[in-house]
Amino acid sequence: MVEPRVYQALNQPVVSHLDPYFFQVVEDCRELLRQYFATENAFTLAMSGTGSAGMQTAVANFVEPGAKFLVLANGYFADRMSEMGRRQGARVSRLERPWGQGFDQAEVCEVIRRERPAVVGFVQAETSTGVYQKSEFICQAAHEVGALVIADCVTSLGAMPVEVDANGIDIAYSCTQKGLSCPPGLAPVTVSPRAMEWLKARQTTPADWYLDLKLLADYYEGAHRYHHTAPISLFYALREGLVAIAEEGFDARLARHKRAHLAFVAGIEAMGLSMLVEEGKRIWNLNTVRVPPGVDELAVRKRLLVASDIEILGGFGPLAGQIFRIGIMGPLAKEESVTLLLGALEQALREEGYQVPRSGVEAAKEVFDSQPATV
Amino acid sequence: MVEPRVYQALNQPVVSHLDPYFFQVVEDCRELLRQYFATENAFTLAMSGTGSAGMQTAVANFVEPGAKFLVLANGYFADRMSEMGRRQGARVSRLERPWGQGFDQAEVCEVIRRERPAVVGFVQAETSTGVYQKSEFICQAAHEVGALVIADCVTSLGAMPVEVDANGIDIAYSCTQKGLSCPPGLAPVTVSPRAMEWLKARQTTPADWYLDLKLLADYYEGAHRYHHTAPISLFYALREGLVAIAEEGFDARLARHKRAHLAFVAGIEAMGLSMLVEEGKRIWNLNTVRVPPGVDELAVRKRLLVASDIEILGGFGPLAGQIFRIGIMGPLAKEESVTLLLGALEQALREEGYQVPRSGVEAAKEVFDSQPATV
């Protein structure tokens, strides 16, 4: 759900892509993005494309033809990252785990030390499975062998800790339409000084001109040399969304998402359902719930949509038919929304023949009542 | 200038990128884009990036590594197309002409027959110079040697005839913020059946995943298989802008732009100034005027901006300091705007010491009075 005030920002008159006012808007976005990425990286900006363009930015700029690119693969977006690496001509190797599981320190360190890749890529918050990946040990192991680390933060930024600097991530990218509650269309990216040094020294020219960070540095910084005509309206919207987060307080926002998540999980478990991902590895704002045996996943989702105007998603790939994927983020990460959702889900499950042992709504309310508003 | 009603469309609630409503919006865009491109190409859509992403779409999908790519180079955007070709690993050759001149049939046919390129690229409306390039003979010569033709229509679409089918263009791309009077952020692209057949048979995988047309065909057509999260709000805006053009009537819109252009030129010439581009080769909506000797181009532009809130651009590259580049398009291609502009320009030139022999405003009014509203 887009923040209502963000729609208003979309209405501001479009100025030129070289207008000083536009660059002021961009600077505001860059400053606030640094805060939410939790980084001091000077090179932080928003690419003129959606989240997948952010992924391509990372791979096209930092994975050279012939380079060894190790991808930690446990979901759809890690597969996409591998595919982008292959398209850049990299030698892609993969450490694979079943969808829904995370990576542990020992296995990651072992494979990085053995493979000695030039770049390691992983997904911090895997939308296809609901897994949040702890990443400090990944970055440490990668840096020990001189590798750069790319982290997909599409689903985490604005709703969960990304902690670029504390984790040691070199290149992180995200989107605007998930944790930031803006319309889709931009891809925030941040690059460590270490990675920028590597990029400046890169001898080959990336195949990708549109997402070339060296060219974009000349556009967004210093000389403001024309590169492309940025989608001005989307920058207005992004700034408004980022300011709204600042007004709420970034830590308070994360706490709100965590609280809504814990309440939701309590409700799900009261209803006799179970989460796909083990506790401690779950994304707060993208919850994956196992479909109970005998229940038709698609039928439940249709009932929710028709009866309650609530859209949740199903699993796909190896998880097709096995899970519900439920986004609880932005303006919807609050008690009224969580209890509305749980009540509607309960009703839909009953109508599909599932016996609900206990009300999920009550269990969720208990969490909201017992947890302080700022966890 | 963005059409005011288009801003309203930006406010519509964002739906999912797989929502049937979104695909209906997309279909409306595709149908109207076909009309304005003047094509029956089934494969017509808008890429999730700005005009430069449209150029990269054309080059990355249709110019293979090692292929010979002939670029007709007479301006900044042809240079960019050459650079993108090199980045795709193509063997780029260029037929060069000075900025501000067009290409004639004999030279184009000669070079195409001699070079026998796999792809020919040219710019239909070159924003850096104001040259509109006739293209039927280019496409005929290219097709004689089996080459595909890429045309940059960034500045022409919606304001001048693009005539994809009549000219025989295989791949045309544009933007939304010029002739279509929408915010920047999408790149309309249309591909001939012949080019689509070539693409389906292509053996190498494009380095570019985000702009891969085969993947996008699966997203926007048939199965609606998830590819990326399209910038929904910008599609709302595009549809509204395209519908506004339909309501005015596409032919009437082109005639309005032509009339405003002719009136502007009459005004410019009355003021003793001259156009950079010879008559018959001028873009209607992007007028390039020679800076008179002894006049400081930047000072004139600053006066216009400060005194009249009118922003015009200067030349760059080989034309730096030598021309004004003046956009007259969309809601501004009308008598009040043209006479306001000419009056303000006259004033600014006088203040910079240029003797204006005759009022440009009066000369422009004469054209508006003598030319029917629908030329």
Interface residues (C-beta under 8 A of the other chain):
Chain A: V2 Y7 Q8 L10 N11 P13 V14 S16 H17 S48 G49 T50 G51 S52 A53 Q56 A60 R80 E83 M84 R86 R87 Q88 G89 C175 Q177 P183 P184 G185 T205 P206 A207 D208 W209 Y210 L211 H227 H228 T229 A230 P231 I232 S233 L234 A237 E311
Chain B: V2 Y7 Q8 L10 N11 P13 V14 S16 H17 S48 G49 T50 G51 S52 A53 Q56 A60 R80 E83 M84 R86 R87 Q88 G89 C175 Q177 P183 P184 G185 T205 P206 A207 D208 W209 Y210 L211 H227 H228 T229 A230 P231 I232 S233 L234 A237 E311
